[in-house]
Amino acid sequence: MLHKIESLVATFRDLERELAAPDVVADPERYKKLAKRHAELAEIVAEYEAYRAAQSQLAEAREMAKDPDPELSALAAEEVAALEAQLEQHLSRLKILLLPKDPLDEKNIILEIRAGTGGEEAALFAADLFRMYSRFAESQGWRVEVVSASETGTGGFKEIIASISGDRVYSRLKYESGAHRVQRVPATESQGRIHTSAVTVAILPEAEEVDVHIDPNDIRVDVFRSSGPGGQSVNTTDSAIRITHLPTGIVVSCQDEKSQHKNKAKALKVLRSRLLQAAQEESKRAYDETRKAQVGTGDRSERIRTYNFPQGRVTDHRINLTLYSLDQVMDGGLDPIIDALIQHYQTEALKEV
């Protein structure tokens, strides 16, 4: 492993020299490509340098531990123990940094939230989840843009689809796909009984045209008038767009914008992402058929998390993580859950390696 890292460090140094060359600076496309690779290697190089520094300090501490002065020797022995633990941490981080990168991690996402079992209460919780993800996106400096929404009369959503763009959005949210269960007393419950409802969340990596080509002959585009809850007219022009992908039967609608052109562009963005997701799921099914133990998760039908309001508790069932900070989580404080999930799946990936 260390031999491989030393090779990467050499590549990093070569890239530094190339990036300073006048001919590279004069070629924006080449410079961008080299700069991206340089940035990818920078974290590994920094961690390796910290590892080598700790190695050097450890060698010095071990020499000091041989000193005949008992007090100095005891202090050095404590430092040896601390540095050995530090080296193990550096090695663990280096192993994680060397794991194969998910090529989709850099992508923006399409977020789809749909009310499941639970009627109006499920629709209200779908709205709560959308607010939660929106607040989290805001804390990360990401941009949220609603593509389409099917509202209920009480402020809930039967379905809401949005695009979230920013730095490495998919890498942070890719484990959120699945069934989210809520346990609470609905606002409409007069007896104070706790109800259980469910909402499904899908996180789709946003597909570019280079990722998924859509043949214009494979789609049917219908135009209709936008409408809000209860049939209230949003605008008086036929600007809403419905695109049907004929080979797969996937249907995407968008009526958020007043422009047909903008709605069509948004709908195509969602369609490309769903087609990419379908291709990934097909590939995963083929892969899973060849081995019994599945790696990872993300099945939308799987219950991944429970939000228990009476106890202020949120539990992620995949990693047996329970937090008694439901208010903070619903206000967008998802970092403790997301960080724990990423660490878990990195550990699983290390076992596979």
N, C-alpha and C positions, 0 to 999 in steps of 0.2 A: 504494500500500500504506500509506504513512504517513498519507494522508488518511483511510483506513478506520480506522487505529489511533486517530487523533485523535477520530474519531466514537465509537469504543468507550470511549475515556477519558472523553468527555463523558457517555456512558451510565453509566459506573462512578460518576462524581461524583453523577449524579442518583439512582442507587441508594443511595448513602451517605446522601443527604438523606432519601430515602423510608424507609430502615430506621430512621432516628431519629425518624420521625413517630409520635406517640402512637397514631393509628388503625391504623397498620401493626403496631406492637408488640402491640396488643390483638387482632390477627387472626393466630393462629399459622400457619394454612395459607398466607396471603398472605406473611407474614414468611419462612417457610421457602422459598417459591418465589423471593422476591427475594434472600434470602441465598445461595441456590444460584447464581443468576446472578452475584451480586456476587463470589463465590468463583471462578467460572469466569473472570471478567475480571481478577481481581487479579494473576495472573501476567503477563498481557500488559501491564497498566499498569506494574507494577514493572520489567519489561524495557524498556519504552518510556522510562520515566523515567531508567533507567541509560543508555540510548542518547542521550537528550537531554543528560545530564550529560557524557557522553564527547564529544559534539559541541561543547559549550561549552568544555571543557578543550582540545580540539583547536584551536579558533579562537584561544585564548590562546597555545597553544604555537607556532602558526604566526606569530603576531605577534612572539613572543620570538625566533624563528628569524631574524628580520630585524635583530636587534640587532647593532650594529657590533662588539661584543666577541666575538671568535672562539670563546672558550671557552664563553661563555653561549649563543652561536648553535649550537654543536655539541651541547650538552646538550639544547637545545630541539628540534633536528632529530631526536635519538634519541627524545625524547618524542613528537614528531609521528608517527614510524613506529610506535611502540607503540600510540598512540591510534587510528591508522588501522586497525591490525589488530583492536583492540578493537571499533571500530565495525562492522567486517565480521562479527565474532562476534555482536554484538547483533542485527544485521540478519538473520543466519542463524537465530538463535533466534526472532526475531519471525515470520519466514516459517513456521517449524515450528508456532509457537503459533497461527497463523492458519489452518492446515490444517483442513479439515472434521473435526469430532470424530466418532469412532465412537460411536454412541449406546449400544452394548453395553459400552463400556469400564468403565462404573460397576458392571456386574453381577457377582454371584457366579458360580461355575462348578460344573458337574458334570464331574468327572475320571473318565475311563474308561480303564483299562489292561488290555490283553488279551495273553496269550502267543501268539506266532505260531509261525514255524518254529523248531525246536530242542528240542521236547519238554520234558522236565523242566528243562533248563537255561534255556529261555525263560521258564518259570513262575517260576524262582528270580530271573531278572533282572527280571521284572514286579514281584516283591516289592521288589527293590532300587530300582527306579524309584519305587515308591509311597513308600518310605522317603525317597528323595531329595526328592520333591515335598512330603512332610510336613515334613521338616526346613526346606525353603525357606519353606513357609507359616508355620512357627513363627518363623522369623527376621523375617517381615513382620508378625507379630502377627495372623495369620489363624487361623480355626478350621477344622479338618478333621473331617468326620463321615462314617464309612463307611456307605454305603447297602446294599451287598451285596458278598459276596466268595465266590468259589469256590476253596477252598484245595486244595493237594495235600498228600500225606503228608509231604513233606520241607520244608515251610515256604514253598513258592512259591504263586503265584496263577495259576490259569487265567484268571481275570478278577476285577478288583476295581473297584468304582464308589464314588466318594466325592463329597461336596459340600464345597466350600471357600468360606468366606464371610469377608468383610473389606473393606478399602478398595481399590477398583479392581482386583479380582483378575483379571478377564478382560483388562484392559489389559496386565497383566504376563505372563500365561500363554497368550495366544491364539495365539502362534506355535509352541507345543509340539506341536500336532497332527501326527501323521505316524508313520512307521515308525522306530523306534529300534533300531539294530543293535549287538550286543555281540560282541566278539572276546576270548575268554579260555579258560583251561583249566578245564573244569567239575570240580566236586568229585568227580564219579563217574568221571573220566577217569584210568585207571591208567597210560597211556603218556605222559602229559604233553602230549598234542596240543591245539592251539588249535582251539576250535570257534567257529562263527559262528551266532548265533541272532538272532531278531528279536522285538520287542514293539511293538504298536501303541498309541498314545496318542491319545485324543480329548479335546479341551477344548470343552465345550458351555456357552455362556452360560446361566445359570439363568433359565428363563422364569417370569414371574409369570402369575397368572390373567388379568391384563389383556393380556398379550402373546399368549397362546394359550388359546382357549376350547375346552374338551373337553366335548362333548355326552355326558351320562351314558349315552345310548342307543348311543353308539359304542364303549363299552368293556365287556369281560367281566372280571369279578373272580373269581378262584379262590382258595380258601383251602387251605393245606396245612400240614403240620407241619415246623417248622424242623429242619435237620440239618446237622451239621458234616462234616469230612473223614472218609471211611470209613463214613459213615452214622451216626456217633455223634449221639445226640439232644441238641440244644441246650436245648430245653425240652419239656414234655409237653403243650403246648396247640397247637391249630391256629391259630397266629398269623401264619405266613408268608403273604405276599400275592403273587399273580401277576396283573398287569393286561395284557390284550391289547387293543390299539387296533384294532378291526375294520376300519376303512377302509384302514389302512396295513399291518396285520399286525405292527406293532411290539409286542414283548413285554418287559415290565419286571417283575422279581421283587425283593422285599425281605423279608429275614428277620432283619434286624439287631436289631430291637426285639422285646420280649416282648408288645407290644400290637398287635393287628390294626389299630387306628386309626392308630397311629404309622407302622406299616409301609406302610399304604395312602397316607398323606400323603407319605412319602418316595418311594414308587413313582410317584405322580402328579407329583411334582416332577421326577423323571428323565424321565418320559414327556413332560411339557410341553417340557422342554429339547431332547429328541430331535426333537419335532415342529417346534420353532422352528429347529433346525439343518437339518432336512430342507427347510423352507421357504426358508432362506437359501441352501442348496446349489442348489435349483431356480432361485432368482432369479439366482444367480451363473452357472449354466449358460446361462440365457437371455441374460445380459449378455455372457458370453464368446463366444457365437455371433455377436455383432455386431462383435466385434473380434478380431483374430488374436493380438495380444500380451496375454497374461494379466498382470494386476497382482496381486501377492501370491501366497500359497501357503496351505497348510493341508490339502491333499489327504492323506487318511489313508494312501493306498497309496504315497505318496512317501517314499523313504528320506531322512530329514532329518538324521540324526546317527549317528555311530559312536563307540562307547566301546571303546577298545583298552586292555585291562588290562595286557598284557605291557609295553607302552611307556608306560603311564600317560598316555595321550593321548585327548582327546576332540575330535572334528571335527564342526563343523556344515557340511554340504555346501552349503547354500543361499547362504552368504556366505563360504565358503572360510576359515572361522575354525578354527584349531587351537590348543588349549591343552594344555600338559603339566602339568595340575593335576587329573587325574582324581579323586584322593582327595577333594579339596575339593569338586569338583562333585557327586560321589556323596553327600557329606555335606550337600548343600543349598546349596552355593556357586554358585548359578546366575546371580547378578547380572551377571558379565562377559559371559556368553552372551546373556542376555536384553537387556541394554543395547545390545549390538552389533546384535542383530536389530531392535530398535526403531529404532535410528539408521538402519540400512539401509533399512527400509521407509518411514521418514519421508523419506529422501533420494529414494527411488523415487517417493513421492507428490508431492514437490516438482517432480520432472521432469515428472510428468503435468500438474501445474498450469501 
